[in-house]
Amino acid sequence: MFGGRSFHLFTVLGFRVGAHWTLALALVMAGFSYGGGLMGVLLAVLLFASILAHELGHSVVARSRGVPIAGIDLHMFGGVAKMSAPPRSPNDEIAITLAGPAVSLLIGGAALGVNAVLPFGLLLWLGGANLMLGLFNLLPALPLDGGRVLRAILAKRRGLLGGTRVAVIVSRVIAVLLGVTALVSGNYWVVALALMVWLMAGAELMSIERHGALTRMGAWHPADVPWASYDHAADRDRVAGARSAGAPVEPDDVVPPAGWRRIV
């Protein structure tokens, strides 16, 4: 997402955790934003610890589903679990994607629950931050978690490319709404976030369109087309849905299993 390499911090649960240089910039900015000084930095550290827990949720479920994780990177706008290969099916993408918000909402609920019994300012802040993190990520906009879930659901009806195209349209509408709202309120941090959503949704579409071009050329082996397994699973669901609804299914609608190579 950002230029430059990340720097290794530590390893947790077998996952390499790195930091992009923009993370340090975010901590410095936090020192001025949250009341200033050490308290601002402490709150920022708690926030990024929460983001790390969120990404670990994605990573653990991805590993259990056979999707390799190259590591977790923390950066100015949050974090990312770097998958070495795409999810193998829409159902895998949904499970992997929802794991992150589930962890955030669980931490947020637990922190607020403890704060209700033993009131403590940091617990209240931590609970609220995690609830916001979980709920914000459920917005149906790529590359946010909600956008990936939307794309996976659409892929079962429209195929990978069609589902991604619709998800990108929804993402850009949300990006514009975020940007306008942020400009009106004067929150320029959210303007940058809206711009990131717009650009990264476009990058996601370009990646899937490359996949579509390769499949049209007849390459089906996962080594040639990383999304081949996902595309097969999505088309299998689409064909099964059409058959259950009594719609005619053309022979070309049936995709070869992942691992095959079709020459056209």
C-alpha positions in Angstrom: 0.0 0.0 0.0 2.8 2.5 1.0 6.2 2.7 -0.7 9.2 1.3 1.2 9.8 -1.8 3.2 8.5 -2.6 6.7 10.8 -3.2 9.6 10.5 -6.3 11.7 9.3 -5.7 15.3 8.5 -9.2 16.7 6.8 -12.5 16.0 3.5 -13.5 17.6 1.6 -16.8 17.2 4.1 -17.6 14.4 3.3 -14.4 12.4 6.0 -11.9 11.6 4.9 -8.4 12.7 6.4 -5.4 10.9 6.0 -1.7 11.0 6.1 0.8 8.1 7.8 4.1 8.7 4.4 5.8 8.6 3.6 4.1 11.9 6.2 6.2 13.7 4.6 9.3 12.1 1.2 8.3 13.4 2.6 7.9 16.9 4.1 11.4 16.7 0.8 12.8 15.5 -1.0 11.1 18.3 1.2 12.7 20.8 -0.3 16.0 19.7 -3.8 14.8 19.1 -4.9 13.0 22.2 -4.2 15.6 24.8 -0.6 15.8 24.0 2.5 14.1 25.4 2.9 10.6 26.8 -0.8 10.1 27.2 -1.4 10.6 23.5 1.4 8.1 22.6 0.0 5.6 25.2 -3.5 5.8 23.6 -2.0 5.4 20.2 0.0 2.3 21.3 -3.2 0.8 22.7 -5.0 1.5 19.4 -2.3 -0.2 17.3 -2.3 -3.1 19.8 -6.0 -3.4 19.1 -5.3 -3.3 15.3 -2.7 -6.0 15.7 -5.3 -8.2 17.5 -7.7 -7.5 14.7 -5.2 -8.6 12.1 -4.2 -11.7 14.1 -7.9 -12.7 14.0 -7.7 -12.6 10.2 -4.3 -14.4 10.2 -5.3 -17.3 12.5 -8.4 -18.1 10.6 -6.6 -17.8 7.2 -3.9 -20.3 8.4 -6.7 -22.7 9.6 -8.2 -22.4 6.0 -4.9 -23.2 4.3 -4.2 -19.6 3.2 -0.5 -18.7 4.0 0.2 -15.4 5.7 3.5 -13.7 4.9 3.2 -11.4 7.9 1.3 -8.5 9.5 2.3 -4.9 8.7 1.2 -1.9 10.8 1.1 1.5 9.1 -0.3 4.9 9.4 -3.9 3.9 8.6 -4.0 0.7 10.6 -2.7 -2.7 9.6 -2.8 -5.5 7.0 -2.4 -9.3 7.2 -0.5 -10.1 4.0 -1.9 -13.2 2.4 0.6 -15.0 0.1 -2.3 -16.4 -1.9 -6.0 -15.4 -2.2 -8.7 -17.2 -0.2 -9.7 -20.5 -2.0 -13.4 -19.8 -2.1 -16.0 -17.1 -1.2 -16.8 -19.0 2.0 -13.1 -18.9 3.0 -13.0 -15.2 2.3 -16.1 -14.5 4.4 -14.7 -16.6 7.4 -11.2 -15.0 7.2 -12.6 -11.5 6.8 -15.2 -11.6 9.6 -12.6 -12.9 12.1 -11.0 -9.5 12.4 -14.1 -7.5 13.3 -15.2 -10.3 15.6 -11.9 -10.0 17.6 -12.3 -6.2 17.8 -15.9 -6.4 18.9 -15.1 -9.0 21.5 -12.2 -6.9 23.0 -14.5 -3.8 22.9 -17.3 -5.6 24.7 -15.0 -7.1 27.3 -13.3 -3.8 28.0 -16.6 -2.0 28.5 -17.9 -4.9 30.6 -15.0 -4.7 32.9 -15.2 -0.9 33.0 -18.8 -1.2 34.1 -17.7 -3.1 37.2 -14.3 -1.4 37.8 -14.5 2.1 36.1 -11.2 3.1 34.6 -10.7 5.7 31.9 -8.3 3.7 29.7 -10.7 0.7 29.7 -13.6 2.9 28.6 -11.4 4.4 25.8 -10.1 0.9 24.8 -13.6 -0.5 24.6 -14.9 2.4 22.5 -11.9 2.3 20.2 -12.3 -1.4 19.5 -16.1 -1.2 18.9 -15.4 1.6 16.4 -12.6 -0.4 14.8 -14.9 -3.4 14.4 -17.9 -1.5 13.2 -16.0 0.8 10.8 -14.3 -2.2 9.2 -17.8 -3.7 8.5 -18.6 -0.8 6.0 -19.2 -2.5 2.7 -16.2 -0.8 1.0 -13.1 -2.4 -0.4 -10.4 -2.9 1.0 -12.4 -2.8 4.3 -13.6 -6.1 5.7 -17.2 -5.4 4.9 -16.3 -4.8 1.3 -14.6 -8.1 1.1 -17.6 -9.9 2.6 -19.8 -8.1 0.1 -17.6 -9.1 -2.8 -17.6 -12.8 -1.6 -21.4 -12.8 -1.4 -21.8 -11.2 -4.8 -19.2 -13.6 -6.3 -21.6 -16.5 -5.5 -24.2 -15.0 -7.9 -22.1 -13.0 -10.3 -18.7 -14.7 -10.4 -15.5 -13.2 -9.1 -15.1 -10.5 -11.7 -18.8 -9.4 -11.6 -18.9 -9.5 -7.8 -15.7 -7.4 -7.6 -17.0 -4.8 -10.1 -20.2 -4.3 -8.1 -18.3 -4.1 -4.8 -16.0 -1.5 -6.3 -18.9 0.7 -7.3 -20.4 0.5 -3.8 -16.9 1.2 -2.4 -16.5 4.4 -4.5 -19.9 5.6 -3.5 -19.0 5.2 0.2 -15.6 6.8 -0.4 -17.4 9.9 -1.9 -19.8 10.0 1.1 -16.9 9.7 3.5 -15.0 12.4 1.8 -17.9 14.9 1.6 -18.8 14.3 5.3 -15.2 14.7 6.3 -14.8 18.0 4.4 -18.0 19.4 5.9 -16.9 18.4 9.4 -13.3 19.5 8.9 -11.9 16.0 9.6 -9.1 15.8 7.0 -7.8 12.5 8.4 -11.1 10.9 7.1 -10.6 12.6 3.8 -7.3 10.7 3.4 -9.0 7.5 4.4 -11.7 8.1 1.8 -9.0 8.6 -0.8 -7.4 5.4 0.3 -10.6 3.5 -0.1 -11.2 4.9 -3.6 -7.6 4.1 -4.8 -7.4 0.6 -3.2 -10.8 -0.4 -4.5 -9.5 0.4 -8.0 -6.4 -1.6 -7.4 -8.5 -4.5 -6.3 -10.5 -4.3 -9.5 -7.3 -4.2 -11.7 -6.0 -7.3 -10.0 -9.2 -9.3 -10.6 -9.4 -8.0 -14.2 -5.9 -9.3 -14.8 -7.1 -12.7 -13.5 -10.1 -12.5 -15.9 -7.8 -11.8 -18.8 -5.6 -14.8 -17.9 -8.7 -17.1 -17.6 -10.0 -15.9 -21.0 -6.6 -17.0 -22.4 -7.3 -20.5 -21.1 -4.8 -20.6 -18.1 -6.4 -22.4 -15.2 -3.5 -23.7 -13.1 -3.3 -21.9 -9.7 0.4 -21.4 -10.4 -0.6 -19.3 -13.4 -3.7 -17.7 -12.0 -3.7 -17.2 -8.2 -7.5 -16.6 -8.0 -8.3 -19.8 -10.0 -9.5 -21.8 -7.0 -11.7 -19.0 -5.7 -13.1 -18.4 -9.2 -14.0 -22.1 -9.5 -15.7 -22.2 -6.1 -17.6 -19.0 -6.9 -18.8 -20.4 -10.3 -19.7 -23.7 -8.7 -22.0 -21.9 -6.3 -23.4 -19.7 -9.1 -24.2 -22.8 -11.2 -25.7 -24.6 -8.3 -27.9 -21.6 -7.5 -29.0 -21.4 -11.1 -29.9 -25.1 -11.2 -31.8 -24.9 -7.9 -33.8 -22.0 -9.4 -34.6 -24.0 -12.5 -32.5 -21.7 -14.8 -30.8 -23.2 -17.8 -27.0 -23.8 -17.4 -24.7 -23.6 -20.4 -21.7 -25.9 -20.7 -19.4 -23.0 -20.6 -20.8 -22.0 -17.2 -19.1 -25.1 -15.7 -15.6 -24.2 -14.6 -12.9 -26.9 -14.5 -11.7 -27.8 -11.0 -8.7 -25.8 -9.6 -5.5 -27.4 -10.7 -6.7 -28.1 -14.3 -5.5 -26.3 -17.3 -7.9 -25.6 -20.1 -6.7 -24.5 -23.6 -9.1 -22.6 -25.7 
